């Protein structure tokens, strides 16, 4: 059973409603903010950590098709 107990037939609608607005999720993690890892996810919702300075990181950063979002700050300034 899923955490929110959403019936199978309603999951597509629930997923669409959840992702209708921006979610912090891993953007608020210290992996990107403090340790400099790139966090990449694809259309299949698979996630990969990409080390800063690697060839893969440079390729993703240079790809105009990849939407880039900065990690979130820990506190307001």
Secondary structure in CASP SS format (residue, H / E / C, confidence):
PFRMAT SS
TARGET T0000
AUTHOR 0000-0000-0000
METHOD secondary structure of the structure
MODEL  1
X C 1.00
X C 1.00
X C 1.00
X C 1.00
X C 1.00
X C 1.00
X C 1.00
X H 1.00
X H 1.00
X H 1.00
X H 1.00
X H 1.00
X H 1.00
X H 1.00
X H 1.00
X H 1.00
X H 1.00
X H 1.00
X C 1.00
X C 1.00
X C 1.00
X C 1.00
X C 1.00
X C 1.00
X H 1.00
X H 1.00
X H 1.00
X H 1.00
X C 1.00
X H 1.00
X H 1.00
X H 1.00
X H 1.00
X C 1.00
X C 1.00
X C 1.00
X C 1.00
X E 1.00
X E 1.00
X E 1.00
X E 1.00
X C 1.00
X C 1.00
X C 1.00
X C 1.00
X C 1.00
X E 1.00
X E 1.00
X E 1.00
X E 1.00
X C 1.00
X C 1.00
X C 1.00
X C 1.00
X H 1.00
X H 1.00
X H 1.00
X H 1.00
X H 1.00
X H 1.00
X H 1.00
X H 1.00
X C 1.00
X C 1.00
X C 1.00
X C 1.00
X C 1.00
X C 1.00
X C 1.00
X C 1.00
X C 1.00
X C 1.00
X C 1.00
X C 1.00
X C 1.00
X C 1.00
X C 1.00
END
